[in-house]
């Protein structure tokens, strides 16, 4: 989700990371759980509804997290108090990236036309680590429109080795060649 508040979400994520200490990975899991619940229409209707009391929203998160995360609950209370609950998913994504960075990983999204088996995933991880020169944390997604091959996004970079990407590049070269012939 892109609401134009990535910078604000990153500031909240950095603040949470600053207080999370050794529980950073556990907070990441819990925040991701809440973000996943908020993908569902019922969760969104409840949690993003301005008429629902802040206490009810905190209880909603408490039901997901349980008793083990009082600092995370305090963080959520601040987010809700400032009317920023609609940023939870962006905060969760930003926090996840920060935790991975702190652990020495680079997040990557690997898109393929079909589901990869575990051996293929492991080979892809190893190839990415070698190519980037650092440990990666890939998430795998199926994108049938790729037709075949792979597309990898990391940071603000993209490697497009998909068949559809190759076809697009060939089309671009043909169009450019055609333009050159027309202007001669």
C-alpha positions in Angstrom: 0.0 0.0 0.0 1.4 3.4 -0.9 -0.3 6.3 0.8 2.5 8.8 0.3 3.5 8.5 4.0 6.5 6.3 3.6 8.8 8.8 5.4 6.4 9.0 8.4 6.1 5.2 8.5 9.9 4.9 8.5 10.2 7.4 11.4 7.7 5.4 13.5 9.6 2.2 12.5 12.9 3.7 13.6 11.4 4.8 16.9 10.1 1.3 17.5 13.4 -0.3 16.6 15.2 2.1 19.1 13.1 0.7 22.0 12.8 -2.9 20.9 16.2 -4.1 21.9 16.6 -7.9 21.8 12.9 -8.3 21.0 13.2 -6.7 17.6 12.6 -9.9 15.7 9.6 -10.8 17.9 8.2 -7.3 17.4 8.6 -7.8 13.7 6.6 -11.0 13.8 3.8 -9.4 15.9 3.6 -6.2 13.8 3.5 -8.3 10.6 0.7 -10.4 12.1 -1.3 -7.2 12.8 -0.6 -5.9 9.3 -1.8 -9.2 7.8 -5.0 -9.1 9.8 -5.6 -5.5 8.5 -5.4 -6.8 4.9 -8.7 -8.5 5.5 -11.8 -6.3 4.9 -13.3 -7.0 8.4 -10.0 -6.0 10.1 -9.7 -2.9 8.0 -13.3 -1.8 8.6 -12.9 -2.2 12.4 -9.3 -0.9 12.9 -9.4 2.0 10.4 -12.9 3.2 11.5 -12.5 6.6 13.2 -15.6 6.0 15.3 -14.1 2.9 17.0 -12.5 3.9 20.3 -8.8 3.8 20.7 -9.1 1.4 23.7 -11.1 -1.1 21.4 -8.3 -0.9 18.8 -5.6 -1.6 21.5 -7.7 -4.5 22.8 -7.9 -5.8 19.2 -4.1 -5.8 18.9 -3.8 -7.3 22.4 -6.0 -10.2 21.3 -3.5 -10.9 18.5 -0.3 -10.3 20.5 -1.2 -11.5 24.0 0.6 -10.5 27.2 4.2 -10.7 26.0 4.6 -7.3 24.2 3.9 -4.3 26.5 6.3 -2.0 24.7 4.8 -2.9 21.4 1.3 -2.2 22.8 2.6 1.2 24.1 3.9 1.9 20.6 0.6 1.1 19.1 -1.2 3.3 21.6 1.0 6.2 20.5 0.3 5.5 16.8 -3.5 5.4 17.5 -3.4 8.4 19.7 -1.8 10.4 16.8 -4.5 9.1 14.4 -1.9 7.1 12.4 -3.4 3.6 12.6 -3.9 3.6 8.8 -0.1 3.5 8.5 0.3 0.2 10.4 1.0 -1.8 7.3 3.6 0.7 6.0 5.1 0.9 9.5 5.3 -2.9 9.6 7.0 -3.1 6.2 9.5 -0.3 7.1 10.2 -2.0 10.5 10.7 -5.4 8.8 13.3 -3.8 6.4 15.1 -2.1 9.4 15.3 -5.4 11.3 16.6 -7.2 8.3 19.2 -4.5 7.8 20.3 -4.6 11.4 20.7 -8.4 11.0 22.9 -7.8 7.9 20.3 -8.9 5.3 19.1 -7.1 2.1 15.4 -7.7 1.4 14.6 -8.9 -2.1 11.4 -9.8 -3.8 11.7 -12.6 -6.3 8.9 -13.0 -8.8 8.6 -16.1 -11.0 5.9 -17.3 -13.4 5.4 -20.5 -11.3 5.9 -21.6 -7.8 9.5 -22.6 -7.0 10.5 -25.7 -5.2 12.6 -25.5 -2.1 15.8 -26.5 -4.0 15.1 -23.8 -6.6 14.5 -21.2 -3.8 17.8 -22.1 -2.1 19.7 -21.9 -5.4 18.0 -18.5 -6.0 19.0 -17.3 -2.5 22.6 -18.4 -3.1 22.8 -16.8 -6.5 21.4 -13.5 -5.1 23.9 -13.5 -2.2 26.7 -14.0 -4.7 25.4 -11.4 -7.1 24.8 -8.7 -4.5 27.9 -9.6 -2.4 25.8 -9.8 0.8 23.2 -11.9 2.5 19.7 -11.5 1.1 16.3 -12.2 2.6 14.2 -13.0 -0.4 10.4 -13.3 -0.5 9.0 -15.3 -3.4 5.9 -14.4 -5.4 4.2 -16.0 -8.3 3.5 -13.6 -11.2 2.1 -15.6 -14.2 2.4 -12.6 -16.5 6.2 -13.0 -16.5 5.6 -16.1 -18.8 9.0 -17.5 -17.6 12.3 -16.5 -16.0 12.6 -14.3 -13.0 12.4 -10.7 -11.9 14.1 -9.6 -8.7 13.6 -6.3 -6.8 15.9 -5.1 -4.0 16.1 -1.6 -2.6 15.3 0.6 -5.6 16.9 -1.8 -8.1 15.3 -4.4 -10.4 16.8 -7.3 -12.3 14.4 -8.4 -15.0 15.3 -11.7 -16.5 11.7 -12.6 -17.3 10.5 -13.6 -20.8 8.0 -10.8 -20.8 10.8 -8.3 -19.9 13.0 -9.7 -22.7 10.1 -9.4 -25.1 9.5 -5.8 -24.0 13.2 -5.0 -24.6 13.1 -6.6 -28.0 10.0 -4.7 -28.9 11.7 -1.4 -27.8 14.7 -2.1 -30.0 12.6 -3.0 -33.0 10.5 0.2 -32.5 13.7 2.2 -32.2 15.2 0.6 -35.3 11.9 1.2 -37.2 12.1 4.9 -36.1 15.6 5.1 -37.4 14.6 3.7 -40.7 11.7 6.1 -41.0 13.8 9.2 -40.3 16.5 8.3 -42.9 
